[in-house]
Amino acid sequence: MALAPWRTEEALGDGWFRSGGLAVRHPDGYIQIRDRAKDIIISGGENISSVEIENALYKHPAVGEAAVVAMPHEKWGETPCAFVELAPGGEVDEATLIAHCAERLARFKKPHRVVFGPLPKTATGKIQKFELRVRAKEQGSNP
């Protein structure tokens, strides 16, 4: 499947490949990928990295896999919603995982909801965040 010509121009037009990834360049020249632009959650005017929350979730022994997306919120616009597949034999509840994240992140970054179950994946095992965004919208506003 070929890209539409305007997509190619959009990605390569000025000589830089624009992948949609967000990164920082450190003084020593090291480039660190932070997140994808479309995965940034904007909550009450604050930018929240989904990757940062996912990293906090992975530090809990009961978490096998995790993905975080934006969930609509009446007051804040969006809040983090975590989708978690437990590790074999892992047991944890929503409140415990939210508290776990609150200990490791600024409080406004903690997930407002945790949904447990299998994560949708491609044939190569990549988590399909676009499907999780649909599920998060179905979760409704979290006052």
N, CA, C and O atoms as CSV, one atom per row, in Angstrom:
chain,resi,resn,atom,element,x,y,z
A,1,MET,N,N,0.847,-1.167,0.000
A,1,MET,CA,C,0.000,0.000,0.000
A,1,MET,C,C,0.893,1.230,0.000
A,1,MET,O,O,1.696,1.412,0.915
A,2,ALA,N,N,0.764,2.062,-0.998
A,2,ALA,CA,C,1.582,3.272,-1.129
A,2,ALA,C,C,0.941,4.428,-0.370
A,2,ALA,O,O,-0.283,4.526,-0.277
A,3,LEU,N,N,1.779,5.290,0.165
A,3,LEU,CA,C,1.278,6.487,0.827
A,3,LEU,C,C,0.765,7.483,-0.201
A,3,LEU,O,O,1.284,7.571,-1.314
A,4,ALA,N,N,-0.259,8.227,0.186
A,4,ALA,CA,C,-0.732,9.312,-0.669
A,4,ALA,C,C,0.398,10.325,-0.807
A,4,ALA,O,O,1.129,10.554,0.156
A,5,PRO,N,N,0.561,10.942,-1.986
A,5,PRO,CA,C,1.675,11.882,-2.197
A,5,PRO,C,C,1.725,12.994,-1.144
A,5,PRO,O,O,2.811,13.397,-0.728
A,6,TRP,N,N,0.586,13.484,-0.718
A,6,TRP,CA,C,0.597,14.562,0.283
A,6,TRP,C,C,1.097,14.056,1.627
A,6,TRP,O,O,1.666,14.828,2.399
A,7,ARG,N,N,0.895,12.768,1.927
A,7,ARG,CA,C,1.425,12.198,3.169
A,7,ARG,C,C,2.952,12.136,3.111
A,7,ARG,O,O,3.628,12.432,4.096
A,8,THR,N,N,3.484,11.753,1.966
A,8,THR,CA,C,4.934,11.709,1.798
A,8,THR,C,C,5.516,13.105,1.954
A,8,THR,O,O,6.518,13.292,2.644
A,9,GLU,N,N,4.893,14.074,1.320
A,9,GLU,CA,C,5.347,15.473,1.426
A,9,GLU,C,C,5.275,15.943,2.879
A,9,GLU,O,O,6.173,16.635,3.360
A,10,GLU,N,N,4.209,15.565,3.569
A,10,GLU,CA,C,4.026,15.946,4.972
A,10,GLU,C,C,5.137,15.355,5.841
A,10,GLU,O,O,5.642,16.028,6.740
A,11,ALA,N,N,5.519,14.111,5.582
A,11,ALA,CA,C,6.519,13.423,6.396
A,11,ALA,C,C,7.952,13.813,6.034
A,11,ALA,O,O,8.816,13.841,6.910
A,12,LEU,N,N,8.220,14.114,4.763
A,12,LEU,CA,C,9.597,14.333,4.320
A,12,LEU,C,C,9.840,15.690,3.678
A,12,LEU,O,O,10.956,15.950,3.228
A,13,GLY,N,N,8.850,16.560,3.618
A,13,GLY,CA,C,8.915,17.797,2.844
A,13,GLY,C,C,10.111,18.689,3.063
A,13,GLY,O,O,10.607,19.268,2.097
A,14,ASP,N,N,10.599,18.832,4.274
A,14,ASP,CA,C,11.696,19.770,4.523
A,14,ASP,C,C,13.025,19.066,4.798
A,14,ASP,O,O,13.961,19.674,5.319
A,15,GLY,N,N,13.102,17.788,4.447
A,15,GLY,CA,C,14.347,17.050,4.643
A,15,GLY,C,C,14.433,16.315,5.969
A,15,GLY,O,O,15.359,15.531,6.175
A,16,TRP,N,N,13.497,16.548,6.865
A,16,TRP,CA,C,13.434,15.831,8.126
A,16,TRP,C,C,12.295,14.827,8.042
A,16,TRP,O,O,11.242,15.124,7.479
A,17,PHE,N,N,12.502,13.640,8.601
A,17,PHE,CA,C,11.431,12.651,8.651
A,17,PHE,C,C,10.564,12.950,9.864
A,17,PHE,O,O,11.039,12.884,10.998
A,18,ARG,N,N,9.320,13.271,9.640
A,18,ARG,CA,C,8.383,13.623,10.716
A,18,ARG,C,C,7.513,12.411,11.035
A,18,ARG,O,O,6.507,12.154,10.374
A,19,SER,N,N,7.921,11.683,12.049
A,19,SER,CA,C,7.259,10.430,12.409
A,19,SER,C,C,6.093,10.622,13.364
A,19,SER,O,O,5.281,9.715,13.548
A,20,GLY,N,N,6.008,11.796,13.971
A,20,GLY,CA,C,4.994,12.010,15.004
A,20,GLY,C,C,5.543,11.732,16.397
A,20,GLY,O,O,4.834,11.883,17.392
A,21,GLY,N,N,6.802,11.327,16.463
A,21,GLY,CA,C,7.428,11.089,17.756
A,21,GLY,C,C,7.931,12.390,18.368
A,21,GLY,O,O,8.302,13.321,17.652
A,22,LEU,N,N,7.942,12.448,19.686
A,22,LEU,CA,C,8.457,13.612,20.411
A,22,LEU,C,C,9.727,13.194,21.142
A,22,LEU,O,O,9.765,12.150,21.793
A,23,ALA,N,N,10.759,14.014,21.028
A,23,ALA,CA,C,12.039,13.671,21.624
A,23,ALA,C,C,12.720,14.924,22.157
A,23,ALA,O,O,12.339,16.046,21.824
A,24,VAL,N,N,13.729,14.710,22.987
A,24,VAL,CA,C,14.585,15.802,23.455
A,24,VAL,C,C,16.021,15.448,23.091
A,24,VAL,O,O,16.408,14.280,23.073
A,25,ARG,N,N,16.799,16.483,22.802
A,25,ARG,CA,C,18.225,16.289,22.544
A,25,ARG,C,C,18.976,16.819,23.758
A,25,ARG,O,O,18.840,17.989,24.118
A,26,HIS,N,N,19.754,15.971,24.376
A,26,HIS,CA,C,20.519,16.336,25.561
A,26,HIS,C,C,21.814,17.031,25.146
A,26,HIS,O,O,22.249,16.886,24.003
A,27,PRO,N,N,22.440,17.787,26.058
A,27,PRO,CA,C,23.669,18.519,25.729
A,27,PRO,C,C,24.786,17.634,25.165
A,27,PRO,O,O,25.623,18.105,24.395
A,28,ASP,N,N,24.798,16.354,25.548
A,28,ASP,CA,C,25.842,15.449,25.045
A,28,ASP,C,C,25.501,14.881,23.666
A,28,ASP,O,O,26.236,14.042,23.145
A,29,GLY,N,N,24.376,15.339,23.063
A,29,GLY,CA,C,23.978,14.883,21.738
A,29,GLY,C,C,23.029,13.700,21.748
A,29,GLY,O,O,22.466,13.340,20.715
A,30,TYR,N,N,22.852,13.095,22.911
A,30,TYR,CA,C,21.947,11.947,23.048
A,30,TYR,C,C,20.515,12.401,22.783
A,30,TYR,O,O,20.080,13.424,23.313
A,31,ILE,N,N,19.782,11.650,21.969
A,31,ILE,CA,C,18.375,11.954,21.685
A,31,ILE,C,C,17.523,10.916,22.388
A,31,ILE,O,O,17.725,9.712,22.226
A,32,GLN,N,N,16.565,11.398,23.175
A,32,GLN,CA,C,15.692,10.522,23.939
A,32,GLN,C,C,14.260,10.676,23.445
A,32,GLN,O,O,13.700,11.771,23.492
A,33,ILE,N,N,13.665,9.580,22.971
A,33,ILE,CA,C,12.275,9.586,22.531
A,33,ILE,C,C,11.399,9.619,23.784
A,33,ILE,O,O,11.589,8.827,24.706
A,34,ARG,N,N,10.439,10.546,23.804
A,34,ARG,CA,C,9.571,10.695,24.974
A,34,ARG,C,C,8.194,10.076,24.771
A,34,ARG,O,O,7.692,9.379,25.653
A,35,ASP,N,N,7.583,10.325,23.623
A,35,ASP,CA,C,6.211,9.855,23.396
A,35,ASP,C,C,5.846,10.151,21.951
A,35,ASP,O,O,6.631,10.754,21.219
A,36,ARG,N,N,4.668,9.732,21.544
A,36,ARG,CA,C,4.109,10.109,20.258
A,36,ARG,C,C,3.205,11.312,20.489
A,36,ARG,O,O,2.500,11.374,21.496
A,37,ALA,N,N,3.218,12.253,19.580
A,37,ALA,CA,C,2.423,13.474,19.737
A,37,ALA,C,C,0.951,13.149,19.949
A,37,ALA,O,O,0.284,13.784,20.766
A,38,LYS,N,N,0.443,12.164,19.219
A,38,LYS,CA,C,-0.980,11.838,19.346
A,38,LYS,C,C,-1.316,11.122,20.652
A,38,LYS,O,O,-2.491,10.956,20.979
A,39,ASP,N,N,-0.287,10.691,21.409
A,39,ASP,CA,C,-0.522,10.005,22.677
A,39,ASP,C,C,-0.401,10.920,23.890
A,39,ASP,O,O,-0.636,10.480,25.015
A,40,ILE,N,N,-0.039,12.186,23.680
A,40,ILE,CA,C,0.042,13.130,24.786
A,40,ILE,C,C,-1.370,13.419,25.286
A,40,ILE,O,O,-2.281,13.647,24.490
A,41,ILE,N,N,-1.547,13.410,26.596
A,41,ILE,CA,C,-2.835,13.685,27.225
A,41,ILE,C,C,-2.770,15.108,27.761
A,41,ILE,O,O,-1.843,15.456,28.493
A,42,ILE,N,N,-3.748,15.928,27.400
A,42,ILE,CA,C,-3.786,17.316,27.876
A,42,ILE,C,C,-4.908,17.420,28.902
A,42,ILE,O,O,-6.090,17.392,28.561
A,43,SER,N,N,-4.511,17.541,30.154
A,43,SER,CA,C,-5.457,17.550,31.267
A,43,SER,C,C,-5.343,18.869,32.020
A,43,SER,O,O,-4.328,19.147,32.658
A,44,GLY,N,N,-6.386,19.669,31.939
A,44,GLY,CA,C,-6.373,20.960,32.629
A,44,GLY,C,C,-5.230,21.849,32.176
A,44,GLY,O,O,-4.716,22.638,32.968
A,45,GLY,N,N,-4.824,21.741,30.928
A,45,GLY,CA,C,-3.740,22.556,30.388
A,45,GLY,C,C,-2.357,21.956,30.596
A,45,GLY,O,O,-1.372,22.514,30.113
A,46,GLU,N,N,-2.261,20.842,31.297
A,46,GLU,CA,C,-0.973,20.173,31.527
A,46,GLU,C,C,-0.788,19.056,30.514
A,46,GLU,O,O,-1.719,18.295,30.251
A,47,ASN,N,N,0.412,18.952,29.940
A,47,ASN,CA,C,0.729,17.851,29.029
A,47,ASN,C,C,1.237,16.664,29.845
A,47,ASN,O,O,2.147,16.796,30.664
A,48,ILE,N,N,0.632,15.511,29.603
A,48,ILE,CA,C,0.991,14.292,30.330
A,48,ILE,C,C,1.441,13.245,29.328
A,48,ILE,O,O,0.735,12.962,28.360
A,49,SER,N,N,2.602,12.673,29.556
A,49,SER,CA,C,3.135,11.624,28.691
A,49,SER,C,C,2.528,10.280,29.069
A,49,SER,O,O,2.609,9.853,30.221
A,50,SER,N,N,1.918,9.616,28.085
A,50,SER,CA,C,1.360,8.282,28.342
A,50,SER,C,C,2.484,7.300,28.689
A,50,SER,O,O,2.290,6.398,29.504
A,51,VAL,N,N,3.645,7.471,28.078
A,51,VAL,CA,C,4.776,6.577,28.324
A,51,VAL,C,C,5.234,6.670,29.785
A,51,VAL,O,O,5.580,5.658,30.394
A,52,GLU,N,N,5.235,7.871,30.337
A,52,GLU,CA,C,5.649,8.045,31.732
A,52,GLU,C,C,4.729,7.268,32.679
A,52,GLU,O,O,5.196,6.639,33.629
A,53,ILE,N,N,3.437,7.315,32.415
A,53,ILE,CA,C,2.482,6.579,33.255
A,53,ILE,C,C,2.650,5.077,33.041
A,53,ILE,O,O,2.627,4.305,33.999
A,54,GLU,N,N,2.820,4.665,31.791
A,54,GLU,CA,C,3.021,3.240,31.506
A,54,GLU,C,C,4.257,2.718,32.225
A,54,GLU,O,O,4.234,1.611,32.764
A,55,ASN,N,N,5.334,3.497,32.243
A,55,ASN,CA,C,6.552,3.077,32.949
A,55,ASN,C,C,6.292,2.893,34.437
A,55,ASN,O,O,6.816,1.959,35.044
A,56,ALA,N,N,5.490,3.772,35.032
A,56,ALA,CA,C,5.143,3.638,36.451
A,56,ALA,C,C,4.318,2.369,36.676
A,56,ALA,O,O,4.538,1.649,37.650
A,57,LEU,N,N,3.379,2.097,35.785
A,57,LEU,CA,C,2.551,0.894,35.913
A,57,LEU,C,C,3.402,-0.372,35.829
A,57,LEU,O,O,3.183,-1.322,36.581
A,58,TYR,N,N,4.372,-0.386,34.912
A,58,TYR,CA,C,5.220,-1.568,34.739
A,58,TYR,C,C,6.067,-1.870,35.973
A,58,TYR,O,O,6.582,-2.980,36.106
A,59,LYS,N,N,6.217,-0.918,36.862
A,59,LYS,CA,C,6.988,-1.156,38.086
A,59,LYS,C,C,6.194,-1.945,39.123
A,59,LYS,O,O,6.751,-2.363,40.138
A,60,HIS,N,N,4.891,-2.157,38.879
A,60,HIS,CA,C,4.094,-2.984,39.790
A,60,HIS,C,C,4.214,-4.440,39.344
A,60,HIS,O,O,4.035,-4.734,38.162
A,61,PRO,N,N,4.511,-5.352,40.263
A,61,PRO,CA,C,4.757,-6.751,39.876
A,61,PRO,C,C,3.545,-7.460,39.261
A,61,PRO,O,O,3.723,-8.447,38.548
A,62,ALA,N,N,2.342,-6.996,39.510
A,62,ALA,CA,C,1.153,-7.670,38.966
A,62,ALA,C,C,0.860,-7.265,37.521
A,62,ALA,O,O,0.037,-7.897,36.858
A,63,VAL,N,N,1.528,-6.215,37.029
A,63,VAL,CA,C,1.247,-5.711,35.684
A,63,VAL,C,C,2.093,-6.458,34.656
A,63,VAL,O,O,3.322,-6.472,34.724
A,64,GLY,N,N,1.394,-7.083,33.695
A,64,GLY,CA,C,2.077,-7.756,32.599
A,64,GLY,C,C,2.310,-6.805,31.445
A,64,GLY,O,O,3.431,-6.670,30.956
A,65,GLU,N,N,1.236,-6.139,31.006
A,65,GLU,CA,C,1.319,-5.151,29.935
A,65,GLU,C,C,0.377,-4.003,30.282
A,65,GLU,O,O,-0.626,-4.182,30.972
A,66,ALA,N,N,0.732,-2.814,29.781
A,66,ALA,CA,C,-0.086,-1.640,30.076
A,66,ALA,C,C,-0.041,-0.659,28.916
A,66,ALA,O,O,0.948,-0.575,28.188
A,67,ALA,N,N,-1.120,0.070,28.764
A,67,ALA,CA,C,-1.194,1.150,27.777
A,67,ALA,C,C,-2.070,2.236,28.378
A,67,ALA,O,O,-3.051,1.945,29.062
A,68,VAL,N,N,-1.715,3.488,28.121
A,68,VAL,CA,C,-2.454,4.629,28.671
A,68,VAL,C,C,-2.883,5.535,27.528
A,68,VAL,O,O,-2.097,5.851,26.635
A,69,VAL,N,N,-4.146,5.947,27.573
A,69,VAL,CA,C,-4.693,6.869,26.575
A,69,VAL,C,C,-5.530,7.926,27.287
A,69,VAL,O,O,-5.815,7.817,28.479
A,70,ALA,N,N,-5.914,8.946,26.535
A,70,ALA,CA,C,-6.761,10.012,27.080
A,70,ALA,C,C,-8.201,9.533,27.186
A,70,ALA,O,O,-8.708,8.829,26.313
A,71,MET,N,N,-8.848,9.934,28.281
A,71,MET,CA,C,-10.263,9.667,28.494
A,71,MET,C,C,-10.954,11.018,28.676
A,71,MET,O,O,-10.443,11.862,29.413
A,72,PRO,N,N,-12.095,11.250,28.030
A,72,PRO,CA,C,-12.790,12.531,28.204
A,72,PRO,C,C,-13.148,12.781,29.672
A,72,PRO,O,O,-13.500,11.854,30.400
A,73,HIS,N,N,-13.055,14.035,30.090
A,73,HIS,CA,C,-13.376,14.427,31.465
A,73,HIS,C,C,-14.074,15.778,31.438
A,73,HIS,O,O,-13.617,16.707,30.772
A,74,GLU,N,N,-15.185,15.884,32.166
A,74,GLU,CA,C,-15.983,17.118,32.172
A,74,GLU,C,C,-15.175,18.350,32.564
A,74,GLU,O,O,-15.241,19.378,31.891
A,75,LYS,N,N,-14.425,18.248,33.634
A,75,LYS,CA,C,-13.712,19.406,34.172
A,75,LYS,C,C,-12.352,19.633,33.513
A,75,LYS,O,O,-12.012,20.767,33.178
A,76,TRP,N,N,-11.571,18.566,33.324
A,76,TRP,CA,C,-10.185,18.690,32.900
A,76,TRP,C,C,-9.981,18.530,31.396
A,76,TRP,O,O,-8.866,18.717,30.910
A,77,GLY,N,N,-11.020,18.193,30.659
A,77,GLY,CA,C,-10.893,17.966,29.224
A,77,GLY,C,C,-10.525,16.524,28.930
A,77,GLY,O,O,-11.269,15.810,28.259
A,78,GLU,N,N,-9.372,16.097,29.436
A,78,GLU,CA,C,-8.918,14.715,29.318
A,78,GLU,C,C,-8.233,14.316,30.614
A,78,GLU,O,O,-7.671,15.152,31.322
A,79,THR,N,N,-8.289,13.036,30.909
A,79,THR,CA,C,-7.516,12.469,32.020
A,79,THR,C,C,-6.957,11.128,31.561
A,79,THR,O,O,-7.485,10.527,30.625
A,80,PRO,N,N,-5.893,10.652,32.209
A,80,PRO,CA,C,-5.317,9.366,31.818
A,80,PRO,C,C,-6.223,8.190,32.187
A,80,PRO,O,O,-6.783,8.132,33.282
A,81,CYS,N,N,-6.346,7.270,31.256
A,81,CYS,CA,C,-7.060,6.018,31.474
A,81,CYS,C,C,-6.081,4.896,31.148
A,81,CYS,O,O,-5.559,4.825,30.036
A,82,ALA,N,N,-5.835,4.027,32.113
A,82,ALA,CA,C,-4.887,2.933,31.935
A,82,ALA,C,C,-5.626,1.640,31.602
A,82,ALA,O,O,-6.658,1.324,32.194
A,83,PHE,N,N,-5.082,0.914,30.657
A,83,PHE,CA,C,-5.564,-0.414,30.318
A,83,PHE,C,C,-4.455,-1.386,30.696
A,83,PHE,O,O,-3.313,-1.237,30.262
A,84,VAL,N,N,-4.799,-2.373,31.499
A,84,VAL,CA,C,-3.784,-3.255,32.075
A,84,VAL,C,C,-4.148,-4.717,31.856
A,84,VAL,O,O,-5.273,-5.149,32.108
A,85,GLU,N,N,-3.161,-5.456,31.380
A,85,GLU,CA,C,-3.257,-6.908,31.291
A,85,GLU,C,C,-2.353,-7.433,32.402
A,85,GLU,O,O,-1.161,-7.129,32.430
A,86,LEU,N,N,-2.910,-8.208,33.304
A,86,LEU,CA,C,-2.136,-8.682,34.445
A,86,LEU,C,C,-1.119,-9.744,34.036
A,86,LEU,O,O,-1.318,-10.491,33.078
A,87,ALA,N,N,-0.027,-9.787,34.793
A,87,ALA,CA,C,0.978,-10.830,34.611
A,87,ALA,C,C,0.364,-12.155,35.069
A,87,ALA,O,O,-0.559,-12.154,35.884
A,88,PRO,N,N,0.858,-13.277,34.561
A,88,PRO,CA,C,0.334,-14.561,35.026
A,88,PRO,C,C,0.398,-14.661,36.549
A,88,PRO,O,O,1.457,-14.474,37.148
A,89,GLY,N,N,-0.732,-14.955,37.159
A,89,GLY,CA,C,-0.812,-15.057,38.614
A,89,GLY,C,C,-0.905,-13.718,39.327
A,89,GLY,O,O,-1.019,-13.677,40.552
A,90,GLY,N,N,-0.857,-12.620,38.577
A,90,GLY,CA,C,-0.900,-11.293,39.178
A,90,GLY,C,C,-2.304,-10.922,39.647
A,90,GLY,O,O,-3.299,-11.215,38.985
A,91,GLU,N,N,-2.355,-10.277,40.793
A,91,GLU,CA,C,-3.628,-9.791,41.328
A,91,GLU,C,C,-3.422,-8.389,41.884
A,91,GLU,O,O,-2.512,-8.152,42.678
A,92,VAL,N,N,-4.279,-7.459,41.457
A,92,VAL,CA,C,-4.237,-6.087,41.959
A,92,VAL,C,C,-5.563,-5.440,41.585
A,92,VAL,O,O,-6.187,-5.821,40.595
A,93,ASP,N,N,-5.989,-4.468,42.370
A,93,ASP,CA,C,-7.227,-3.765,42.036
A,93,ASP,C,C,-6.926,-2.357,41.535
A,93,ASP,O,O,-5.790,-1.888,41.594
A,94,GLU,N,N,-7.967,-1.696,41.043
A,94,GLU,CA,C,-7.826,-0.368,40.449
A,94,GLU,C,C,-7.252,0.642,41.440
A,94,GLU,O,O,-6.322,1.377,41.107
A,95,ALA,N,N,-7.793,0.683,42.641
A,95,ALA,CA,C,-7.348,1.663,43.639
A,95,ALA,C,C,-5.862,1.488,43.977
A,95,ALA,O,O,-5.141,2.471,44.145
A,96,THR,N,N,-5.418,0.253,44.073
A,96,THR,CA,C,-4.017,-0.015,44.403
A,96,THR,C,C,-3.097,0.474,43.291
A,96,THR,O,O,-2.060,1.077,43.565
A,97,LEU,N,N,-3.472,0.217,42.024
A,97,LEU,CA,C,-2.632,0.675,40.909
A,97,LEU,C,C,-2.612,2.193,40.806
A,97,LEU,O,O,-1.571,2.777,40.506
A,98,ILE,N,N,-3.742,2.837,41.049
A,98,ILE,CA,C,-3.775,4.307,41.013
A,98,ILE,C,C,-2.879,4.868,42.115
A,98,ILE,O,O,-2.131,5.817,41.878
A,99,ALA,N,N,-2.945,4.293,43.317
A,99,ALA,CA,C,-2.084,4.736,44.423
A,99,ALA,C,C,-0.608,4.483,44.099
A,99,ALA,O,O,0.254,5.304,44.413
A,100,HIS,N,N,-0.328,3.348,43.474
A,100,HIS,CA,C,1.039,3.011,43.055
A,100,HIS,C,C,1.589,4.098,42.125
A,100,HIS,O,O,2.730,4.533,42.277
A,101,CYS,N,N,0.772,4.528,41.167
A,101,CYS,CA,C,1.197,5.581,40.240
A,101,CYS,C,C,1.348,6.923,40.950
A,101,CYS,O,O,2.283,7.673,40.671
A,102,ALA,N,N,0.436,7.224,41.862
A,102,ALA,CA,C,0.476,8.500,42.587
A,102,ALA,C,C,1.760,8.629,43.409
A,102,ALA,O,O,2.241,9.739,43.634
A,103,GLU,N,N,2.319,7.498,43.859
A,103,GLU,CA,C,3.575,7.516,44.616
A,103,GLU,C,C,4.778,7.814,43.723
A,103,GLU,O,O,5.816,8.261,44.213
A,104,ARG,N,N,4.649,7.572,42.425
A,104,ARG,CA,C,5.773,7.694,41.505
A,104,ARG,C,C,5.683,8.866,40.545
A,104,ARG,O,O,6.663,9.204,39.881
A,105,LEU,N,N,4.520,9.484,40.467
A,105,LEU,CA,C,4.272,10.561,39.503
A,105,LEU,C,C,3.649,11.761,40.209
A,105,LEU,O,O,3.152,11.650,41.330
A,106,ALA,N,N,3.684,12.899,39.539
A,106,ALA,CA,C,2.909,14.037,40.039
A,106,ALA,C,C,1.450,13.592,40.091
A,106,ALA,O,O,1.002,12.840,39.226
A,107,ARG,N,N,0.715,14.042,41.085
A,107,ARG,CA,C,-0.650,13.538,41.300
A,107,ARG,C,C,-1.564,13.748,40.094
A,107,ARG,O,O,-2.439,12.920,39.843
A,108,PHE,N,N,-1.383,14.834,39.344
A,108,PHE,CA,C,-2.263,15.072,38.200
A,108,PHE,C,C,-2.002,14.089,37.063
A,108,PHE,O,O,-2.800,13.999,36.130
A,109,LYS,N,N,-0.894,13.352,37.130
A,109,LYS,CA,C,-0.557,12.394,36.078
A,109,LYS,C,C,-1.106,10.998,36.333
A,109,LYS,O,O,-1.124,10.166,35.425
A,110,LYS,N,N,-1.550,10.732,37.543
A,110,LYS,CA,C,-2.022,9.375,37.852
A,110,LYS,C,C,-3.270,9.055,37.035
A,110,LYS,O,O,-4.058,9.949,36.729
A,111,PRO,N,N,-3.453,7.778,36.680
A,111,PRO,CA,C,-4.662,7.408,35.940
A,111,PRO,C,C,-5.910,7.662,36.790
A,111,PRO,O,O,-5.900,7.450,38.003
A,112,HIS,N,N,-6.961,8.109,36.151
A,112,HIS,CA,C,-8.233,8.288,36.852
A,112,HIS,C,C,-9.064,7.018,36.808
A,112,HIS,O,O,-9.994,6.834,37.593
A,113,ARG,N,N,-8.711,6.154,35.879
A,113,ARG,CA,C,-9.410,4.878,35.757
A,113,ARG,C,C,-8.417,3.838,35.261
A,113,ARG,O,O,-7.517,4.135,34.475
A,114,VAL,N,N,-8.604,2.603,35.744
A,114,VAL,CA,C,-7.815,1.463,35.275
A,114,VAL,C,C,-8.795,0.398,34.804
A,114,VAL,O,O,-9.690,-0.008,35.546
A,115,VAL,N,N,-8.621,-0.045,33.579
A,115,VAL,CA,C,-9.478,-1.070,32.993
A,115,VAL,C,C,-8.633,-2.324,32.803
A,115,VAL,O,O,-7.580,-2.283,32.166
A,116,PHE,N,N,-9.100,-3.436,33.359
A,116,PHE,CA,C,-8.350,-4.692,33.288
A,116,PHE,C,C,-8.882,-5.582,32.167
A,116,PHE,O,O,-10.083,-5.625,31.902
A,117,GLY,N,N,-7.967,-6.284,31.522
A,117,GLY,CA,C,-8.360,-7.234,30.487
A,117,GLY,C,C,-7.310,-7.309,29.408
A,117,GLY,O,O,-6.311,-6.592,29.448
A,118,PRO,N,N,-7.540,-8.195,28.426
A,118,PRO,CA,C,-6.577,-8.335,27.337
A,118,PRO,C,C,-6.483,-7.050,26.519
A,118,PRO,O,O,-7.486,-6.373,26.291
A,119,LEU,N,N,-5.279,-6.724,26.084
A,119,LEU,CA,C,-5.066,-5.530,25.270
A,119,LEU,C,C,-5.132,-5.908,23.791
A,119,LEU,O,O,-4.594,-6.942,23.395
A,120,PRO,N,N,-5.786,-5.079,22.970
A,120,PRO,CA,C,-5.847,-5.382,21.541
A,120,PRO,C,C,-4.472,-5.188,20.908
A,120,PRO,O,O,-3.795,-4.190,21.155
A,121,LYS,N,N,-4.074,-6.159,20.088
A,121,LYS,CA,C,-2.733,-6.105,19.492
A,121,LYS,C,C,-2.787,-6.457,18.006
A,121,LYS,O,O,-3.704,-7.128,17.531
A,122,THR,N,N,-1.774,-5.980,17.299
A,122,THR,CA,C,-1.608,-6.344,15.889
A,122,THR,C,C,-1.034,-7.758,15.824
A,122,THR,O,O,-0.719,-8.358,16.852
A,123,ALA,N,N,-0.905,-8.276,14.618
A,123,ALA,CA,C,-0.327,-9.609,14.424
A,123,ALA,C,C,1.118,-9.678,14.929
A,123,ALA,O,O,1.606,-10.750,15.286
A,124,THR,N,N,1.796,-8.526,14.958
A,124,THR,CA,C,3.185,-8.507,15.436
A,124,THR,C,C,3.292,-8.198,16.926
A,124,THR,O,O,4.397,-8.104,17.459
A,125,GLY,N,N,2.152,-8.040,17.606
A,125,GLY,CA,C,2.157,-7.846,19.048
A,125,GLY,C,C,2.140,-6.408,19.518
A,125,GLY,O,O,2.226,-6.161,20.720
A,126,LYS,N,N,2.030,-5.443,18.606
A,126,LYS,CA,C,1.983,-4.039,19.002
A,126,LYS,C,C,0.592,-3.707,19.543
A,126,LYS,O,O,-0.416,-4.081,18.943
A,127,ILE,N,N,0.540,-3.008,20.672
A,127,ILE,CA,C,-0.739,-2.621,21.272
A,127,ILE,C,C,-1.418,-1.588,20.385
A,127,ILE,O,O,-0.791,-0.618,19.958
A,128,GLN,N,N,-2.694,-1.797,20.110
A,128,GLN,CA,C,-3.462,-0.917,19.237
A,128,GLN,C,C,-4.143,0.181,20.067
A,128,GLN,O,O,-5.278,0.028,20.520
A,129,LYS,N,N,-3.424,1.280,20.249
A,129,LYS,CA,C,-3.938,2.364,21.078
A,129,LYS,C,C,-5.185,3.018,20.486
A,129,LYS,O,O,-6.017,3.540,21.229
A,130,PHE,N,N,-5.325,2.997,19.161
A,130,PHE,CA,C,-6.516,3.604,18.571
A,130,PHE,C,C,-7.776,2.891,19.056
A,130,PHE,O,O,-8.812,3.531,19.235
A,131,GLU,N,N,-7.704,1.582,19.269
A,131,GLU,CA,C,-8.852,0.848,19.813
A,131,GLU,C,C,-9.089,1.217,21.274
A,131,GLU,O,O,-10.231,1.317,21.722
A,132,LEU,N,N,-8.010,1.414,22.001
A,132,LEU,CA,C,-8.142,1.789,23.420
A,132,LEU,C,C,-8.728,3.191,23.560
A,132,LEU,O,O,-9.453,3.459,24.518
A,133,ARG,N,N,-8.426,4.090,22.622
A,133,ARG,CA,C,-9.017,5.434,22.660
A,133,ARG,C,C,-10.540,5.340,22.536
A,133,ARG,O,O,-11.264,6.064,23.220
A,134,VAL,N,N,-11.023,4.457,21.672
A,134,VAL,CA,C,-12.464,4.248,21.518
A,134,VAL,C,C,-13.052,3.715,22.822
A,134,VAL,O,O,-14.097,4.187,23.270
A,135,ARG,N,N,-12.395,2.746,23.427
A,135,ARG,CA,C,-12.867,2.170,24.707
A,135,ARG,C,C,-12.876,3.225,25.806
A,135,ARG,O,O,-13.796,3.257,26.624
A,136,ALA,N,N,-11.860,4.089,25.834
A,136,ALA,CA,C,-11.786,5.132,26.864
A,136,ALA,C,C,-12.946,6.110,26.704
A,136,ALA,O,O,-13.519,6.549,27.702
A,137,LYS,N,N,-13.302,6.458,25.475
A,137,LYS,CA,C,-14.445,7.346,25.258
A,137,LYS,C,C,-15.715,6.710,25.758
A,137,LYS,O,O,-16.590,7.397,26.285
A,138,GLU,N,N,-15.830,5.392,25.598
A,138,GLU,CA,C,-17.004,4.668,26.063
A,138,GLU,C,C,-17.086,4.649,27.591
A,138,GLU,O,O,-18.169,4.491,28.154
A,139,GLN,N,N,-15.932,4.810,28.267
A,139,GLN,CA,C,-15.921,4.845,29.728
A,139,GLN,C,C,-16.679,6.070,30.259
A,139,GLN,O,O,-17.139,6.088,31.401
A,140,GLY,N,N,-16.795,7.088,29.404
A,140,GLY,CA,C,-17.547,8.275,29.777
A,140,GLY,C,C,-16.751,9.255,30.584
A,140,GLY,O,O,-15.604,8.996,30.950
A,141,SER,N,N,-17.360,10.379,30.861
A,141,SER,CA,C,-16.731,11.432,31.639
A,141,SER,C,C,-16.610,10.995,33.081
A,141,SER,O,O,-17.491,10.325,33.620
A,142,ASN,N,N,-15.512,11.381,33.695
A,142,ASN,CA,C,-15.216,10.993,35.061
A,142,ASN,C,C,-15.194,12.235,35.942
A,142,ASN,O,O,-14.133,12.834,36.114
A,143,PRO,N,N,-16.345,12.646,36.512
A,143,PRO,CA,C,-16.399,13.915,37.253
A,143,PRO,C,C,-15.495,13.977,38.462
A,143,PRO,O,O,-15.462,14.993,39.156
